[in-house]
Amino acid sequence: QTWRITIFATIAIFVIAYFIPENIPMPNQLLPIIYSAIAITLYKKYQQPDIEKQVAEGVAVHGWGRVILISLVGAIITALPAILLVAFLIFEEM
């Protein structure tokens, strides 16, 4: 369920960022700050109690290497459609 929410949220963030009019004076940092604050709040409300309970019960805790790997997979999934679109458009012109 977390992956579905993550994918939906990523798409929503891109759509919102795309449709913000250019004439609105908004700092570049504002949107990431807003969605990061929302993500932290949702984590603390819905996931943190369960995670703390599982860790207390002795469930294996993974290191930063796994976090970095999952982040890279997420970045690839996010960037892949854009890369494929650009490649398609370049090869279509040839």
C-alpha positions as CSV (number, residue, x, y, z in Angstrom):
1,Q,0.0,0.0,0.0
2,T,2.9,2.4,0.7
3,W,4.2,2.1,-2.9
4,R,0.8,2.9,-4.3
5,I,0.5,6.0,-2.1
6,T,4.0,7.0,-3.0
7,I,3.5,6.7,-6.7
8,F,0.1,8.5,-6.5
9,A,1.7,11.3,-4.4
10,T,4.7,11.7,-6.9
11,I,2.3,12.0,-9.8
12,A,0.2,14.5,-7.9
13,I,3.2,16.6,-7.0
14,F,4.4,16.7,-10.6
15,V,0.8,17.7,-11.8
16,I,0.5,20.4,-9.1
17,A,4.0,21.8,-10.0
18,Y,3.2,21.8,-13.7
19,F,-0.1,23.7,-13.2
20,I,1.2,26.4,-10.9
21,P,1.1,29.6,-13.0
22,E,4.4,31.2,-13.7
23,N,3.1,34.6,-12.8
24,I,2.7,33.5,-9.1
25,P,5.7,34.6,-7.2
26,M,6.6,31.5,-5.3
27,P,10.1,30.5,-4.0
28,N,11.4,27.2,-5.6
29,Q,11.8,25.7,-2.1
30,L,8.2,26.2,-1.1
31,L,6.7,23.1,-2.8
32,P,9.3,20.6,-1.5
33,I,9.0,22.1,2.0
34,I,5.2,21.6,1.9
35,Y,5.2,18.1,0.6
36,S,8.0,17.1,3.0
37,A,6.1,18.5,6.0
38,I,3.0,16.5,4.9
39,A,5.0,13.3,4.4
40,I,6.6,13.7,7.9
41,T,3.3,14.4,9.5
42,L,1.7,11.3,7.8
43,Y,4.6,9.1,8.8
44,K,4.4,10.2,12.4
45,K,0.7,9.6,12.5
46,Y,0.3,6.3,10.6
47,Q,3.7,4.5,10.5
48,Q,5.9,5.5,13.5
49,P,3.9,3.7,16.2
50,D,3.9,0.5,14.2
51,I,7.6,0.8,13.4
52,E,8.5,1.5,17.0
53,K,6.4,-1.5,18.1
54,Q,8.1,-3.8,15.6
55,V,11.6,-2.6,16.5
56,A,10.8,-3.2,20.2
57,E,9.7,-6.8,19.3
58,G,13.1,-7.4,17.6
59,V,12.3,-7.1,13.9
60,A,15.5,-6.7,11.8
61,V,16.4,-3.1,11.2
62,H,18.1,-2.4,7.9
63,G,20.9,0.2,7.3
64,W,21.3,3.2,5.1
65,G,22.4,1.1,2.2
66,R,18.9,-0.2,1.7
67,V,17.4,3.3,2.1
68,I,19.8,4.6,-0.6
69,L,19.0,1.6,-2.9
70,I,15.2,2.1,-2.5
71,S,15.6,5.8,-3.2
72,L,17.6,5.1,-6.4
73,V,14.9,2.7,-7.5
74,G,12.2,5.3,-6.9
75,A,14.3,7.9,-8.7
76,I,14.7,5.6,-11.7
77,I,10.9,4.8,-11.7
78,T,10.2,8.6,-11.6
79,A,12.7,9.5,-14.3
80,L,12.3,6.6,-16.7
81,P,9.1,7.8,-18.4
82,A,10.7,11.2,-19.1
83,I,13.9,9.5,-20.4
84,L,11.9,7.2,-22.7
85,L,9.8,10.1,-24.0
86,V,12.8,12.1,-24.9
87,A,14.5,9.1,-26.5
88,F,11.3,8.4,-28.5
89,L,11.1,12.0,-29.7
90,I,14.8,12.1,-30.7
91,F,14.6,8.8,-32.7
92,E,11.3,9.8,-34.2
93,E,13.0,12.8,-35.8
94,M,15.7,10.7,-37.4
